[in-house]
Amino acid sequence: MTMRYKTRRRLSLLVLVLGVPAYIVVAVSLIALFDRPPFWVELLVYIGLGVLWIIPLKPLFLGVGQPDPDDKT
């Protein structure tokens, strides 16, 4: 089942406004649970977590910046 363009667009905005900041807080809190690792390890973890969130959400963001394909005008 595919979502309509407007639904995907609204949901992607919701993810960017609420989901990404929440994900950042969770990622920083997760790193804070452990002793401070070396800088390069911490950097790799943040880069990995920064890429990891988009993998399941990629289909949601595809084509959102394009004109509405359902628009009849």
mmCIF file of the N, C-alpha and C atoms, coordinates in Angstrom:
data_MODEL
# 
_entry.id   MODEL 
# 
loop_
_atom_site.group_PDB 
_atom_site.id 
_atom_site.type_symbol 
_atom_site.label_atom_id 
_atom_site.label_alt_id 
_atom_site.label_comp_id 
_atom_site.label_asym_id 
_atom_site.label_entity_id 
_atom_site.label_seq_id 
_atom_site.pdbx_PDB_ins_code 
_atom_site.Cartn_x 
_atom_site.Cartn_y 
_atom_site.Cartn_z 
_atom_site.occupancy 
_atom_site.B_iso_or_equiv 
_atom_site.pdbx_formal_charge 
_atom_site.auth_seq_id 
_atom_site.auth_comp_id 
_atom_site.auth_asym_id 
_atom_site.auth_atom_id 
_atom_site.pdbx_PDB_model_num 
ATOM 1   N N  . MET A 1 1  ? 0.841  -1.176 0.000   1.00 0.00 ? 1  MET A N  1 
ATOM 2   C CA . MET A 1 1  ? 0.000  0.000  0.000   1.00 0.00 ? 1  MET A CA 1 
ATOM 3   C C  . MET A 1 1  ? 0.888  1.241  0.000   1.00 0.00 ? 1  MET A C  1 
ATOM 4   N N  . THR A 1 2  ? 0.666  2.125  -0.941  1.00 0.00 ? 2  THR A N  1 
ATOM 5   C CA . THR A 1 2  ? 1.450  3.345  -1.013  1.00 0.00 ? 2  THR A CA 1 
ATOM 6   C C  . THR A 1 2  ? 0.665  4.508  -0.420  1.00 0.00 ? 2  THR A C  1 
ATOM 7   N N  . MET A 1 3  ? 1.396  5.444  0.150   1.00 0.00 ? 3  MET A N  1 
ATOM 8   C CA . MET A 1 3  ? 0.773  6.619  0.742   1.00 0.00 ? 3  MET A CA 1 
ATOM 9   C C  . MET A 1 3  ? 0.590  7.691  -0.320  1.00 0.00 ? 3  MET A C  1 
ATOM 10  N N  . ARG A 1 4  ? -0.407 8.508  -0.138  1.00 0.00 ? 4  ARG A N  1 
ATOM 11  C CA . ARG A 1 4  ? -0.592 9.647  -1.027  1.00 0.00 ? 4  ARG A CA 1 
ATOM 12  C C  . ARG A 1 4  ? 0.542  10.642 -0.810  1.00 0.00 ? 4  ARG A C  1 
ATOM 13  N N  . TYR A 1 5  ? 0.767  11.476 -1.800  1.00 0.00 ? 5  TYR A N  1 
ATOM 14  C CA . TYR A 1 5  ? 1.853  12.449 -1.756  1.00 0.00 ? 5  TYR A CA 1 
ATOM 15  C C  . TYR A 1 5  ? 1.726  13.389 -0.552  1.00 0.00 ? 5  TYR A C  1 
ATOM 16  N N  . LYS A 1 6  ? 0.530  13.926 -0.331  1.00 0.00 ? 6  LYS A N  1 
ATOM 17  C CA . LYS A 1 6  ? 0.344  14.881 0.768   1.00 0.00 ? 6  LYS A CA 1 
ATOM 18  C C  . LYS A 1 6  ? 0.558  14.215 2.125   1.00 0.00 ? 6  LYS A C  1 
ATOM 19  N N  . THR A 1 7  ? 0.169  12.960 2.249   1.00 0.00 ? 7  THR A N  1 
ATOM 20  C CA . THR A 1 7  ? 0.382  12.234 3.500   1.00 0.00 ? 7  THR A CA 1 
ATOM 21  C C  . THR A 1 7  ? 1.865  12.035 3.752   1.00 0.00 ? 7  THR A C  1 
ATOM 22  N N  . ARG A 1 8  ? 2.594  11.625 2.706   1.00 0.00 ? 8  ARG A N  1 
ATOM 23  C CA . ARG A 1 8  ? 4.046  11.445 2.851   1.00 0.00 ? 8  ARG A CA 1 
ATOM 24  C C  . ARG A 1 8  ? 4.723  12.761 3.193   1.00 0.00 ? 8  ARG A C  1 
ATOM 25  N N  . ARG A 1 9  ? 4.266  13.821 2.574   1.00 0.00 ? 9  ARG A N  1 
ATOM 26  C CA . ARG A 1 9  ? 4.877  15.121 2.811   1.00 0.00 ? 9  ARG A CA 1 
ATOM 27  C C  . ARG A 1 9  ? 4.661  15.574 4.254   1.00 0.00 ? 9  ARG A C  1 
ATOM 28  N N  . ARG A 1 10 ? 3.442  15.432 4.758   1.00 0.00 ? 10 ARG A N  1 
ATOM 29  C CA . ARG A 1 10 ? 3.149  15.814 6.137   1.00 0.00 ? 10 ARG A CA 1 
ATOM 30  C C  . ARG A 1 10 ? 3.886  14.928 7.130   1.00 0.00 ? 10 ARG A C  1 
ATOM 31  N N  . LEU A 1 11 ? 3.921  13.632 6.858   1.00 0.00 ? 11 LEU A N  1 
ATOM 32  C CA . LEU A 1 11 ? 4.602  12.705 7.752   1.00 0.00 ? 11 LEU A CA 1 
ATOM 33  C C  . LEU A 1 11 ? 6.109  12.951 7.761   1.00 0.00 ? 11 LEU A C  1 
ATOM 34  N N  . SER A 1 12 ? 6.682  13.277 6.611   1.00 0.00 ? 12 SER A N  1 
ATOM 35  C CA . SER A 1 12 ? 8.121  13.565 6.567   1.00 0.00 ? 12 SER A CA 1 
ATOM 36  C C  . SER A 1 12 ? 8.441  14.840 7.349   1.00 0.00 ? 12 SER A C  1 
ATOM 37  N N  . LEU A 1 13 ? 7.565  15.829 7.291   1.00 0.00 ? 13 LEU A N  1 
ATOM 38  C CA . LEU A 1 13 ? 7.761  17.044 8.075   1.00 0.00 ? 13 LEU A CA 1 
ATOM 39  C C  . LEU A 1 13 ? 7.682  16.742 9.567   1.00 0.00 ? 13 LEU A C  1 
ATOM 40  N N  . LEU A 1 14 ? 6.740  15.908 9.951   1.00 0.00 ? 14 LEU A N  1 
ATOM 41  C CA . LEU A 1 14 ? 6.606  15.505 11.347  1.00 0.00 ? 14 LEU A CA 1 
ATOM 42  C C  . LEU A 1 14 ? 7.858  14.775 11.835  1.00 0.00 ? 14 LEU A C  1 
ATOM 43  N N  . VAL A 1 15 ? 8.386  13.895 11.004  1.00 0.00 ? 15 VAL A N  1 
ATOM 44  C CA . VAL A 1 15 ? 9.607  13.168 11.363  1.00 0.00 ? 15 VAL A CA 1 
ATOM 45  C C  . VAL A 1 15 ? 10.771 14.137 11.530  1.00 0.00 ? 15 VAL A C  1 
ATOM 46  N N  . LEU A 1 16 ? 10.896 15.106 10.630  1.00 0.00 ? 16 LEU A N  1 
ATOM 47  C CA . LEU A 1 16 ? 12.008 16.049 10.709  1.00 0.00 ? 16 LEU A CA 1 
ATOM 48  C C  . LEU A 1 16 ? 11.887 16.992 11.898  1.00 0.00 ? 16 LEU A C  1 
ATOM 49  N N  . VAL A 1 17 ? 10.674 17.405 12.231  1.00 0.00 ? 17 VAL A N  1 
ATOM 50  C CA . VAL A 1 17 ? 10.497 18.378 13.301  1.00 0.00 ? 17 VAL A CA 1 
ATOM 51  C C  . VAL A 1 17 ? 10.511 17.727 14.682  1.00 0.00 ? 17 VAL A C  1 
ATOM 52  N N  . LEU A 1 18 ? 9.905  16.553 14.806  1.00 0.00 ? 18 LEU A N  1 
ATOM 53  C CA . LEU A 1 18 ? 9.817  15.909 16.116  1.00 0.00 ? 18 LEU A CA 1 
ATOM 54  C C  . LEU A 1 18 ? 10.713 14.680 16.256  1.00 0.00 ? 18 LEU A C  1 
ATOM 55  N N  . GLY A 1 19 ? 10.801 13.888 15.202  1.00 0.00 ? 19 GLY A N  1 
ATOM 56  C CA . GLY A 1 19 ? 11.528 12.625 15.285  1.00 0.00 ? 19 GLY A CA 1 
ATOM 57  C C  . GLY A 1 19 ? 13.030 12.764 15.360  1.00 0.00 ? 19 GLY A C  1 
ATOM 58  N N  . VAL A 1 20 ? 13.594 13.613 14.524  1.00 0.00 ? 20 VAL A N  1 
ATOM 59  C CA . VAL A 1 20 ? 15.051 13.756 14.497  1.00 0.00 ? 20 VAL A CA 1 
ATOM 60  C C  . VAL A 1 20 ? 15.581 14.360 15.805  1.00 0.00 ? 20 VAL A C  1 
ATOM 61  N N  . PRO A 1 21 ? 14.974 15.425 16.345  1.00 0.00 ? 21 PRO A N  1 
ATOM 62  C CA . PRO A 1 21 ? 15.467 15.905 17.648  1.00 0.00 ? 21 PRO A CA 1 
ATOM 63  C C  . PRO A 1 21 ? 15.341 14.852 18.757  1.00 0.00 ? 21 PRO A C  1 
ATOM 64  N N  . ALA A 1 22 ? 14.260 14.092 18.742  1.00 0.00 ? 22 ALA A N  1 
ATOM 65  C CA . ALA A 1 22 ? 14.104 13.029 19.746  1.00 0.00 ? 22 ALA A CA 1 
ATOM 66  C C  . ALA A 1 22 ? 15.177 11.965 19.555  1.00 0.00 ? 22 ALA A C  1 
ATOM 67  N N  . TYR A 1 23 ? 15.485 11.628 18.307  1.00 0.00 ? 23 TYR A N  1 
ATOM 68  C CA . TYR A 1 23 ? 16.528 10.646 18.010  1.00 0.00 ? 23 TYR A CA 1 
ATOM 69  C C  . TYR A 1 23 ? 17.890 11.155 18.482  1.00 0.00 ? 23 TYR A C  1 
ATOM 70  N N  . ILE A 1 24 ? 18.150 12.438 18.316  1.00 0.00 ? 24 ILE A N  1 
ATOM 71  C CA . ILE A 1 24 ? 19.417 13.026 18.766  1.00 0.00 ? 24 ILE A CA 1 
ATOM 72  C C  . ILE A 1 24 ? 19.538 12.931 20.284  1.00 0.00 ? 24 ILE A C  1 
ATOM 73  N N  . VAL A 1 25 ? 18.465 13.240 20.986  1.00 0.00 ? 25 VAL A N  1 
ATOM 74  C CA . VAL A 1 25 ? 18.486 13.153 22.451  1.00 0.00 ? 25 VAL A CA 1 
ATOM 75  C C  . VAL A 1 25 ? 18.740 11.719 22.895  1.00 0.00 ? 25 VAL A C  1 
ATOM 76  N N  . VAL A 1 26 ? 18.093 10.762 22.244  1.00 0.00 ? 26 VAL A N  1 
ATOM 77  C CA . VAL A 1 26 ? 18.298 9.351  22.596  1.00 0.00 ? 26 VAL A CA 1 
ATOM 78  C C  . VAL A 1 26 ? 19.739 8.934  22.297  1.00 0.00 ? 26 VAL A C  1 
ATOM 79  N N  . ALA A 1 27 ? 20.284 9.341  21.154  1.00 0.00 ? 27 ALA A N  1 
ATOM 80  C CA . ALA A 1 27 ? 21.648 8.972  20.797  1.00 0.00 ? 27 ALA A CA 1 
ATOM 81  C C  . ALA A 1 27 ? 22.668 9.546  21.782  1.00 0.00 ? 27 ALA A C  1 
ATOM 82  N N  . VAL A 1 28 ? 22.503 10.806 22.148  1.00 0.00 ? 28 VAL A N  1 
ATOM 83  C CA . VAL A 1 28 ? 23.436 11.436 23.094  1.00 0.00 ? 28 VAL A CA 1 
ATOM 84  C C  . VAL A 1 28 ? 23.298 10.800 24.471  1.00 0.00 ? 28 VAL A C  1 
ATOM 85  N N  . SER A 1 29 ? 22.071 10.496 24.872  1.00 0.00 ? 29 SER A N  1 
ATOM 86  C CA . SER A 1 29 ? 21.866 9.839  26.172  1.00 0.00 ? 29 SER A CA 1 
ATOM 87  C C  . SER A 1 29 ? 22.469 8.445  26.186  1.00 0.00 ? 29 SER A C  1 
ATOM 88  N N  . LEU A 1 30 ? 22.377 7.745  25.081  1.00 0.00 ? 30 LEU A N  1 
ATOM 89  C CA . LEU A 1 30 ? 22.959 6.412  24.976  1.00 0.00 ? 30 LEU A CA 1 
ATOM 90  C C  . LEU A 1 30 ? 24.477 6.463  25.096  1.00 0.00 ? 30 LEU A C  1 
ATOM 91  N N  . ILE A 1 31 ? 25.098 7.414  24.442  1.00 0.00 ? 31 ILE A N  1 
ATOM 92  C CA . ILE A 1 31 ? 26.554 7.563  24.531  1.00 0.00 ? 31 ILE A CA 1 
ATOM 93  C C  . ILE A 1 31 ? 26.965 7.972  25.946  1.00 0.00 ? 31 ILE A C  1 
ATOM 94  N N  . ALA A 1 32 ? 26.146 8.771  26.611  1.00 0.00 ? 32 ALA A N  1 
ATOM 95  C CA . ALA A 1 32 ? 26.475 9.249  27.959  1.00 0.00 ? 32 ALA A CA 1 
ATOM 96  C C  . ALA A 1 32 ? 26.436 8.130  28.998  1.00 0.00 ? 32 ALA A C  1 
ATOM 97  N N  . LEU A 1 33 ? 25.771 7.027  28.694  1.00 0.00 ? 33 LEU A N  1 
ATOM 98  C CA . LEU A 1 33 ? 25.714 5.908  29.639  1.00 0.00 ? 33 LEU A CA 1 
ATOM 99  C C  . LEU A 1 33 ? 27.071 5.230  29.824  1.00 0.00 ? 33 LEU A C  1 
ATOM 100 N N  . PHE A 1 34 ? 27.911 5.319  28.828  1.00 0.00 ? 34 PHE A N  1 
ATOM 101 C CA . PHE A 1 34 ? 29.214 4.665  28.865  1.00 0.00 ? 34 PHE A CA 1 
ATOM 102 C C  . PHE A 1 34 ? 30.293 5.676  29.231  1.00 0.00 ? 34 PHE A C  1 
ATOM 103 N N  . ASP A 1 35 ? 31.458 5.152  29.639  1.00 0.00 ? 35 ASP A N  1 
ATOM 104 C CA . ASP A 1 35 ? 32.597 6.042  29.862  1.00 0.00 ? 35 ASP A CA 1 
ATOM 105 C C  . ASP A 1 35 ? 32.949 6.706  28.544  1.00 0.00 ? 35 ASP A C  1 
ATOM 106 N N  . ARG A 1 36 ? 33.497 7.888  28.641  1.00 0.00 ? 36 ARG A N  1 
ATOM 107 C CA . ARG A 1 36 ? 33.812 8.656  27.434  1.00 0.00 ? 36 ARG A CA 1 
ATOM 108 C C  . ARG A 1 36 ? 34.836 7.895  26.587  1.00 0.00 ? 36 ARG A C  1 
ATOM 109 N N  . PRO A 1 37 ? 34.428 7.459  25.374  1.00 0.00 ? 37 PRO A N  1 
ATOM 110 C CA . PRO A 1 37 ? 35.360 6.753  24.498  1.00 0.00 ? 37 PRO A CA 1 
ATOM 111 C C  . PRO A 1 37 ? 36.322 7.758  23.843  1.00 0.00 ? 37 PRO A C  1 
ATOM 112 N N  . PRO A 1 38 ? 37.348 7.253  23.184  1.00 0.00 ? 38 PRO A N  1 
ATOM 113 C CA . PRO A 1 38 ? 38.226 8.169  22.444  1.00 0.00 ? 38 PRO A CA 1 
ATOM 114 C C  . PRO A 1 38 ? 37.411 8.958  21.409  1.00 0.00 ? 38 PRO A C  1 
ATOM 115 N N  . PHE A 1 39 ? 37.936 10.113 21.045  1.00 0.00 ? 39 PHE A N  1 
ATOM 116 C CA . PHE A 1 39 ? 37.227 11.018 20.150  1.00 0.00 ? 39 PHE A CA 1 
ATOM 117 C C  . PHE A 1 39 ? 36.829 10.342 18.848  1.00 0.00 ? 39 PHE A C  1 
ATOM 118 N N  . TRP A 1 40 ? 37.742 9.606  18.238  1.00 0.00 ? 40 TRP A N  1 
ATOM 119 C CA . TRP A 1 40 ? 37.458 9.010  16.933  1.00 0.00 ? 40 TRP A CA 1 
ATOM 120 C C  . TRP A 1 40 ? 36.379 7.934  17.033  1.00 0.00 ? 40 TRP A C  1 
ATOM 121 N N  . VAL A 1 41 ? 36.321 7.207  18.144  1.00 0.00 ? 41 VAL A N  1 
ATOM 122 C CA . VAL A 1 41 ? 35.274 6.202  18.341  1.00 0.00 ? 41 VAL A CA 1 
ATOM 123 C C  . VAL A 1 41 ? 33.923 6.891  18.513  1.00 0.00 ? 41 VAL A C  1 
ATOM 124 N N  . GLU A 1 42 ? 33.916 7.935  19.308  1.00 0.00 ? 42 GLU A N  1 
ATOM 125 C CA . GLU A 1 42 ? 32.686 8.692  19.514  1.00 0.00 ? 42 GLU A CA 1 
ATOM 126 C C  . GLU A 1 42 ? 32.202 9.307  18.203  1.00 0.00 ? 42 GLU A C  1 
ATOM 127 N N  . LEU A 1 43 ? 33.114 9.825  17.410  1.00 0.00 ? 43 LEU A N  1 
ATOM 128 C CA . LEU A 1 43 ? 32.774 10.393 16.111  1.00 0.00 ? 43 LEU A CA 1 
ATOM 129 C C  . LEU A 1 43 ? 32.180 9.334  15.185  1.00 0.00 ? 43 LEU A C  1 
ATOM 130 N N  . LEU A 1 44 ? 32.784 8.153  15.140  1.00 0.00 ? 44 LEU A N  1 
ATOM 131 C CA . LEU A 1 44 ? 32.260 7.068  14.312  1.00 0.00 ? 44 LEU A CA 1 
ATOM 132 C C  . LEU A 1 44 ? 30.870 6.625  14.758  1.00 0.00 ? 44 LEU A C  1 
ATOM 133 N N  . VAL A 1 45 ? 30.650 6.592  16.071  1.00 0.00 ? 45 VAL A N  1 
ATOM 134 C CA . VAL A 1 45 ? 29.325 6.217  16.589  1.00 0.00 ? 45 VAL A CA 1 
ATOM 135 C C  . VAL A 1 45 ? 28.284 7.246  16.168  1.00 0.00 ? 45 VAL A C  1 
ATOM 136 N N  . TYR A 1 46 ? 28.600 8.534  16.302  1.00 0.00 ? 46 TYR A N  1 
ATOM 137 C CA . TYR A 1 46 ? 27.646 9.578  15.914  1.00 0.00 ? 46 TYR A CA 1 
ATOM 138 C C  . TYR A 1 46 ? 27.396 9.578  14.410  1.00 0.00 ? 46 TYR A C  1 
ATOM 139 N N  . ILE A 1 47 ? 28.416 9.345  13.619  1.00 0.00 ? 47 ILE A N  1 
ATOM 140 C CA . ILE A 1 47 ? 28.226 9.257  12.164  1.00 0.00 ? 47 ILE A CA 1 
ATOM 141 C C  . ILE A 1 47 ? 27.360 8.053  11.826  1.00 0.00 ? 47 ILE A C  1 
ATOM 142 N N  . GLY A 1 48 ? 27.636 6.924  12.464  1.00 0.00 ? 48 GLY A N  1 
ATOM 143 C CA . GLY A 1 48 ? 26.829 5.727  12.224  1.00 0.00 ? 48 GLY A CA 1 
ATOM 144 C C  . GLY A 1 48 ? 25.374 5.928  12.617  1.00 0.00 ? 48 GLY A C  1 
ATOM 145 N N  . LEU A 1 49 ? 25.144 6.518  13.775  1.00 0.00 ? 49 LEU A N  1 
ATOM 146 C CA . LEU A 1 49 ? 23.770 6.791  14.206  1.00 0.00 ? 49 LEU A CA 1 
ATOM 147 C C  . LEU A 1 49 ? 23.106 7.840  13.321  1.00 0.00 ? 49 LEU A C  1 
ATOM 148 N N  . GLY A 1 50 ? 23.886 8.772  12.804  1.00 0.00 ? 50 GLY A N  1 
ATOM 149 C CA . GLY A 1 50 ? 23.342 9.789  11.906  1.00 0.00 ? 50 GLY A CA 1 
ATOM 150 C C  . GLY A 1 50 ? 22.882 9.216  10.584  1.00 0.00 ? 50 GLY A C  1 
ATOM 151 N N  . VAL A 1 51 ? 23.521 8.162  10.131  1.00 0.00 ? 51 VAL A N  1 
ATOM 152 C CA . VAL A 1 51 ? 23.123 7.506  8.883   1.00 0.00 ? 51 VAL A CA 1 
ATOM 153 C C  . VAL A 1 51 ? 22.038 6.464  9.143   1.00 0.00 ? 51 VAL A C  1 
ATOM 154 N N  . LEU A 1 52 ? 22.085 5.842  10.297  1.00 0.00 ? 52 LEU A N  1 
ATOM 155 C CA . LEU A 1 52 ? 21.167 4.747  10.614  1.00 0.00 ? 52 LEU A CA 1 
ATOM 156 C C  . LEU A 1 52 ? 19.701 5.167  10.641  1.00 0.00 ? 52 LEU A C  1 
ATOM 157 N N  . TRP A 1 53 ? 19.386 6.364  11.079  1.00 0.00 ? 53 TRP A N  1 
ATOM 158 C CA . TRP A 1 53 ? 17.984 6.766  11.193  1.00 0.00 ? 53 TRP A CA 1 
ATOM 159 C C  . TRP A 1 53 ? 17.300 6.906  9.843   1.00 0.00 ? 53 TRP A C  1 
ATOM 160 N N  . ILE A 1 54 ? 18.068 7.207  8.798   1.00 0.00 ? 54 ILE A N  1 
ATOM 161 C CA . ILE A 1 54 ? 17.444 7.463  7.502   1.00 0.00 ? 54 ILE A CA 1 
ATOM 162 C C  . ILE A 1 54 ? 17.136 6.179  6.736   1.00 0.00 ? 54 ILE A C  1 
ATOM 163 N N  . ILE A 1 55 ? 17.822 5.092  7.053   1.00 0.00 ? 55 ILE A N  1 
ATOM 164 C CA . ILE A 1 55 ? 17.639 3.853  6.282   1.00 0.00 ? 55 ILE A CA 1 
ATOM 165 C C  . ILE A 1 55 ? 16.185 3.377  6.277   1.00 0.00 ? 55 ILE A C  1 
ATOM 166 N N  . PRO A 1 56 ? 15.510 3.255  7.415   1.00 0.00 ? 56 PRO A N  1 
ATOM 167 C CA . PRO A 1 56 ? 14.116 2.809  7.342   1.00 0.00 ? 56 PRO A CA 1 
ATOM 168 C C  . PRO A 1 56 ? 13.158 3.886  6.830   1.00 0.00 ? 56 PRO A C  1 
ATOM 169 N N  . LEU A 1 57 ? 13.570 5.156  6.882   1.00 0.00 ? 57 LEU A N  1 
ATOM 170 C CA . LEU A 1 57 ? 12.683 6.245  6.477   1.00 0.00 ? 57 LEU A CA 1 
ATOM 171 C C  . LEU A 1 57 ? 12.919 6.739  5.057   1.00 0.00 ? 57 LEU A C  1 
ATOM 172 N N  . LYS A 1 58 ? 13.866 6.159  4.346   1.00 0.00 ? 58 LYS A N  1 
ATOM 173 C CA . LYS A 1 58 ? 14.182 6.609  2.994   1.00 0.00 ? 58 LYS A CA 1 
ATOM 174 C C  . LYS A 1 58 ? 12.969 6.606  2.069   1.00 0.00 ? 58 LYS A C  1 
ATOM 175 N N  . PRO A 1 59 ? 12.136 5.552  2.066   1.00 0.00 ? 59 PRO A N  1 
ATOM 176 C CA . PRO A 1 59 ? 10.959 5.589  1.171   1.00 0.00 ? 59 PRO A CA 1 
ATOM 177 C C  . PRO A 1 59 ? 9.995  6.733  1.496   1.00 0.00 ? 59 PRO A C  1 
ATOM 178 N N  . LEU A 1 60 ? 9.956  7.158  2.738   1.00 0.00 ? 60 LEU A N  1 
ATOM 179 C CA . LEU A 1 60 ? 9.081  8.255  3.123   1.00 0.00 ? 60 LEU A CA 1 
ATOM 180 C C  . LEU A 1 60 ? 9.531  9.566  2.490   1.00 0.00 ? 60 LEU A C  1 
ATOM 181 N N  . PHE A 1 61 ? 10.835 9.786  2.395   1.00 0.00 ? 61 PHE A N  1 
ATOM 182 C CA . PHE A 1 61 ? 11.365 11.048 1.901   1.00 0.00 ? 61 PHE A CA 1 
ATOM 183 C C  . PHE A 1 61 ? 11.551 11.092 0.386   1.00 0.00 ? 61 PHE A C  1 
ATOM 184 N N  . LEU A 1 62 ? 11.514 9.954  -0.289  1.00 0.00 ? 62 LEU A N  1 
ATOM 185 C CA . LEU A 1 62 ? 11.719 9.948  -1.734  1.00 0.00 ? 62 LEU A CA 1 
ATOM 186 C C  . LEU A 1 62 ? 10.601 10.692 -2.457  1.00 0.00 ? 62 LEU A C  1 
ATOM 187 N N  . GLY A 1 63 ? 10.971 11.658 -3.254  1.00 0.00 ? 63 GLY A N  1 
ATOM 188 C CA . GLY A 1 63 ? 10.015 12.382 -4.076  1.00 0.00 ? 63 GLY A CA 1 
ATOM 189 C C  . GLY A 1 63 ? 9.236  13.464 -3.374  1.00 0.00 ? 63 GLY A C  1 
ATOM 190 N N  . VAL A 1 64 ? 9.528  13.738 -2.118  1.00 0.00 ? 64 VAL A N  1 
ATOM 191 C CA . VAL A 1 64 ? 8.756  14.751 -1.389  1.00 0.00 ? 64 VAL A CA 1 
ATOM 192 C C  . VAL A 1 64 ? 9.025  16.147 -1.938  1.00 0.00 ? 64 VAL A C  1 
ATOM 193 N N  . GLY A 1 65 ? 10.203 16.412 -2.428  1.00 0.00 ? 65 GLY A N  1 
ATOM 194 C CA . GLY A 1 65 ? 10.527 17.724 -2.964  1.00 0.00 ? 65 GLY A CA 1 
ATOM 195 C C  . GLY A 1 65 ? 10.064 17.954 -4.391  1.00 0.00 ? 65 GLY A C  1 
ATOM 196 N N  . GLN A 1 66 ? 9.494  16.942 -5.004  1.00 0.00 ? 66 GLN A N  1 
ATOM 197 C CA . GLN A 1 66 ? 9.011  17.037 -6.373  1.00 0.00 ? 66 GLN A CA 1 
ATOM 198 C C  . GLN A 1 66 ? 7.588  17.590 -6.404  1.00 0.00 ? 66 GLN A C  1 
ATOM 199 N N  . PRO A 1 67 ? 7.139  18.056 -7.571  1.00 0.00 ? 67 PRO A N  1 
ATOM 200 C CA . PRO A 1 67 ? 5.743  18.495 -7.670  1.00 0.00 ? 67 PRO A CA 1 
ATOM 201 C C  . PRO A 1 67 ? 4.788  17.345 -7.386  1.00 0.00 ? 67 PRO A C  1 
ATOM 202 N N  . ASP A 1 68 ? 3.599  17.677 -6.908  1.00 0.00 ? 68 ASP A N  1 
ATOM 203 C CA . ASP A 1 68 ? 2.584  16.686 -6.550  1.00 0.00 ? 68 ASP A CA 1 
ATOM 204 C C  . ASP A 1 68 ? 2.162  15.906 -7.801  1.00 0.00 ? 68 ASP A C  1 
ATOM 205 N N  . PRO A 1 69 ? 2.415  14.593 -7.845  1.00 0.00 ? 69 PRO A N  1 
ATOM 206 C CA . PRO A 1 69 ? 2.019  13.813 -9.019  1.00 0.00 ? 69 PRO A CA 1 
ATOM 207 C C  . PRO A 1 69 ? 0.503  13.622 -9.112  1.00 0.00 ? 69 PRO A C  1 
ATOM 208 N N  . ASP A 1 70 ? -0.217 13.838 -8.014  1.00 0.00 ? 70 ASP A N  1 
ATOM 209 C CA . ASP A 1 70 ? -1.671 13.681 -8.016  1.00 0.00 ? 70 ASP A CA 1 
ATOM 210 C C  . ASP A 1 70 ? -2.393 14.968 -8.417  1.00 0.00 ? 70 ASP A C  1 
ATOM 211 N N  . ASP A 1 71 ? -1.651 16.060 -8.537  1.00 0.00 ? 71 ASP A N  1 
ATOM 212 C CA . ASP A 1 71 ? -2.241 17.356 -8.887  1.00 0.00 ? 71 ASP A CA 1 
ATOM 213 C C  . ASP A 1 71 ? -2.675 17.328 -10.347 1.00 0.00 ? 71 ASP A C  1 
ATOM 214 N N  . LYS A 1 72 ? -3.904 17.683 -10.615 1.00 0.00 ? 72 LYS A N  1 
ATOM 215 C CA . LYS A 1 72 ? -4.463 17.606 -11.969 1.00 0.00 ? 72 LYS A CA 1 
ATOM 216 C C  . LYS A 1 72 ? -4.255 18.882 -12.782 1.00 0.00 ? 72 LYS A C  1 
ATOM 217 N N  . THR A 1 73 ? -3.714 19.944 -12.174 1.00 0.00 ? 73 THR A N  1 
ATOM 218 C CA . THR A 1 73 ? -3.572 21.200 -12.909 1.00 0.00 ? 73 THR A CA 1 
ATOM 219 C C  . THR A 1 73 ? -2.377 21.233 -13.795 1.00 0.00 ? 73 THR A C  1 
# 
